[in-house]
Every structure is written in structure tokens, then in C-alpha cells.
Amino acid sequence: MASDIYGFKSELLLGISVDGGEREKSLELRKSSSVTETILANENYRGNHPFQWMGRLISSLIERIGEHEVYEEFRASKFRKVPKAVLAIPMRDVDFVFFLSHMHTHGNTLDMGKHRCSECRKNDLIEADLSTLKVKRSEEDMSSEFGVQLRTGFLREAGSNPQENLPYMGKVWNKYFFRPVTLGDHIRHEEYYSPNNRVNFNMRVIGDALVRVESWGEVDGVWHKLADLEEGSMQMEGMELVDSLDSADRGLIRGAFARLPHLDFMYTHECNHCSSDMKLDVDPTNFHPMVK
């Protein structure tokens, strides 16, 4: 990473692909400004449109991604329309950008307020050193797509009349391939979001990121692919491909998404009273304090 008075240069963890183009990771940030503060202060918009609010906020912080001039496009829309390049940012990279932009504008420290130590039960005033947070990377390249082998899979039972059955019916579809979910996915499904219904909302977004489905099985003792689910059949089943899965398979999918490269927001603080380690989650949305 390199920093100067004009911008803060780094790389996204996963990168973006706009309209099927090449994946781009190079990133140049702007410092938080009056535009950022105006967006931060609009708490009503944040409450009603949390992901569009997030899109506007991050658009005010990015100069460019690869060849995409983010801030200029955002400014040309009078700071209302979220640029395509921002819509394409994976959510793991959204959190990473908030982290980097805080470092660029405010430095390495983050005031986390008072927390009670679980050992000595005394309150400690914590100022986190963000430079100690680590990036967790995956062993495989998950930037474009990644596969998940399911235990049970999806099955659409064939009917009693063979002439009415479609080719995919009666087969077990047990290997799913996903792309990373993006900010644009979250904005597209924003109307379904509720703080009390995050599980179903997250699975709806994940279902939108399903790119292909395969049937795998064992033949003569060898495990290999048996068939590909046609795009038309995928569109016909839609969210049923995810909603009808049992909890074990849904857990495998969530686990795969959890392995995407990301910044580990678990911060370790040594208690000033008893020297015990305190484990605290850093909320990436707090990297830019609300303007009152």
C-alpha cells in the first residue's frame, strides 16, 4: 500500500468485473470529505435504504478502481447515482474499503469506547490499533467463482407421466457454483431486508449469485460429474434451488462464503487493569463516525 497527499493506493481483495470485463483490483481512495459527511448525516436515508446509503458512502471515498473513474461519475450524478464499478464491488471488499479509507483519513486508531473485561469485570477505554488487523486469504482463487459440494442437494421429483417431465427432473443436483455477492446484489434485493430477517435476506442474495449447478455421483467407484443443469431450468426453479435445500446444505454454502478473502475484524485488546486479552469485534460501519 502506498499513501500520498493526493490519494491512497492499494488493491481490493477480490476485485470487480463490470459487465463481464476483466477483473480489476487496483484501488485509489479519496479522503473523507464534506460529501462523505453529508451522506453520513442522512440517517433517515440510511434507515430506509441501508445498502443504497452504503453505495453512496463508498462512492464518495473511491477515486478510481482500475480504469473506472468512480468519484467523477458519482459527482456527475450530483452524488445520487451509485456508479457501476461500485455496484460490482464484492461485499468483502466493501468492508475492506471502509477500513482502508479510515486509515487514509483518520489514521490507524479507532475509538471503540468503554468495554467491560470478562475477567476483572472492570471497564476499559479502548482505542483500537487498526494496523494489527489481519487479512484472511483463501487457499483457492475465489474471486470469480467457487464450488460447493452439497450433502443432499436439490431434487425435483419426476411425475408419473414421462411426457410431461423435463430432463433435469429426477436427478440430484448437488454441486453449486457461486460468484462473490456484491453491493449491487444487496441493493437489488434491499426491499426484502430487515434487521430481524437477515438469514433469509442473505440467502436470497446468495441465490442471486448462483451461476451454475451440476449433478455429481459415483460410477464404478469413481466420483465425477454426471450432468449440467441447463440455464432455462435454473431460471424456472429460481430461488427454489436454494430455499428447498436442507439446513446442512445451506450451512455448507454459508461456510463457503465465509472462506472468501476478508479482513478479520476481531481485535485483541490487553486489559489495562488485569492484562487479560479482550476479544472485540470491530464494526466496519463505524470506521466513519456519524456527523451530528
Residue pairs with C-beta under 8 A, 6 or more apart in sequence:
1 8
1 9
1 10
1 100
2 8
2 9
2 10
3 9
3 104
7 28
7 29
7 30
7 63
8 28
8 29
8 31
8 100
8 101
8 103
8 104
9 26
9 27
9 28
9 29
10 27
10 29
10 100
11 25
11 26
11 27
12 25
12 27
12 65
12 89
12 90
12 93
12 96
12 97
13 90
13 92
13 93
13 96
13 135
13 137
13 261
13 262
13 263
14 25
14 90
14 92
14 93
14 142
14 143
14 180
14 260
14 261
15 23
15 24
15 25
15 90
15 93
15 143
16 23
16 24
16 25
16 65
16 66
16 68
16 85
16 88
16 89
16 90
16 93
17 23
17 24
17 88
17 144
18 24
18 68
18 84
18 85
18 88
19 84
23 143
23 144
24 65
24 66
24 67
24 68
25 65
25 66
26 65
26 66
27 62
27 64
27 65
27 97
27 100
28 62
28 63
28 64
28 65
29 61
29 62
29 63
29 97
29 100
29 101
29 104
30 60
30 61
30 62
30 63
30 71
30 101
31 101
31 104
31 105
32 60
32 61
32 101
32 105
32 106
32 288
33 60
35 60
35 79
36 57
36 60
36 61
36 288
37 291
38 79
39 45
39 53
39 56
39 57
39 60
39 79
40 57
40 288
40 289
40 290
40 291
41 290
41 291
41 292
42 53
43 290
45 52
45 53
46 53
49 190
50 190
50 193
51 183
51 186
51 187
51 190
51 193
52 82
52 187
52 190
54 94
54 183
54 186
54 285
55 82
55 86
55 87
55 183
55 187
56 74
56 79
56 80
56 82
57 288
58 86
58 89
58 94
58 97
58 98
58 183
59 70
59 71
59 74
59 79
59 82
59 83
59 86
60 71
60 74
60 79
61 97
61 98
61 101
62 70
62 71
62 85
62 86
62 97
63 69
63 70
63 71
64 70
64 71
65 85
65 89
66 85
68 83
68 84
68 85
70 83
70 85
70 86
73 81
73 83
73 85
74 81
74 82
74 83
74 86
82 183
82 187
86 183
87 182
87 183
87 184
87 187
88 182
88 183
88 184
89 97
89 182
89 183
90 180
90 181
90 182
90 183
90 260
91 180
91 181
91 182
91 183
91 186
92 180
92 260
92 261
92 262
94 183
94 284
95 262
95 263
95 265
95 284
96 135
96 262
96 263
98 284
98 285
98 287
98 288
99 130
99 133
99 263
99 284
99 287
101 287
101 288
102 110
102 130
102 287
102 288
103 130
103 131
105 288
106 287
108 129
108 130
108 131
109 127
109 128
109 129
109 130
110 127
110 128
110 130
110 282
110 286
110 287
111 126
111 127
111 128
112 126
112 127
112 128
112 267
112 280
112 282
113 125
113 126
114 123
114 124
114 125
114 126
115 123
115 124
115 126
115 269
115 278
115 280
116 122
116 123
116 124
117 123
117 124
117 271
117 273
117 274
117 276
117 278
118 276
118 278
119 271
119 274
119 276
120 271
120 273
120 274
120 276
122 271
122 273
122 274
124 269
124 271
124 272
124 273
124 278
126 269
126 278
126 280
128 267
128 269
128 280
128 282
130 282
132 267
132 268
133 263
133 264
133 265
133 267
133 282
134 263
134 264
135 261
135 262
135 263
135 264
136 261
136 262
136 263
136 264
137 261
138 259
138 260
138 261
140 146
142 180
142 259
142 260
142 261
143 180
144 179
145 177
145 178
145 179
145 211
146 177
146 178
146 256
146 260
147 175
147 176
147 177
148 175
148 176
148 177
148 178
148 252
148 253
148 256
149 174
149 175
149 216
149 252
150 174
150 175
150 176
150 245
150 249
150 252
150 253
151 174
151 248
151 249
151 252
152 172
152 174
152 245
152 246
152 248
152 249
153 172
153 173
153 174
153 175
153 215
153 245
153 249
154 172
154 173
154 174
154 213
154 237
154 240
154 241
154 244
154 245
155 170
155 171
155 172
155 173
156 168
156 169
156 170
156 237
157 169
157 170
158 165
158 169
158 170
159 165
159 169
166 233
166 236
167 230
167 233
168 227
168 229
168 230
168 233
171 215
171 226
171 227
172 215
172 217
173 213
173 214
173 215
173 229
173 241
174 214
174 215
174 216
175 213
175 214
175 215
175 216
175 225
176 210
176 212
176 213
176 214
176 241
176 253
177 210
177 211
177 212
177 213
177 214
178 206
178 209
178 210
178 211
178 253
178 256
178 257
179 209
179 211
180 209
180 257
180 260
181 205
181 206
181 208
181 209
181 257
182 209
185 205
185 208
185 209
186 193
186 205
188 208
189 201
189 204
189 205
189 208
192 200
192 201
192 204
193 201
194 201
202 254
203 242
203 243
203 250
204 239
204 242
206 242
206 253
206 254
206 257
207 238
207 239
207 241
207 242
207 243
210 234
210 241
210 242
212 228
212 229
212 234
213 228
213 229
213 234
213 241
214 225
214 226
214 227
214 228
214 229
215 225
215 226
215 227
215 228
215 229
216 223
216 224
216 225
216 226
217 223
217 224
217 226
219 226
234 241
242 250
242 253
245 253
263 284
265 281
265 282
265 283
265 284
266 279
266 280
266 281
266 282
267 279
267 280
267 281
267 282
268 277
268 278
268 279
268 280
269 277
269 278
269 280
270 276
270 277
270 278
271 277
271 278
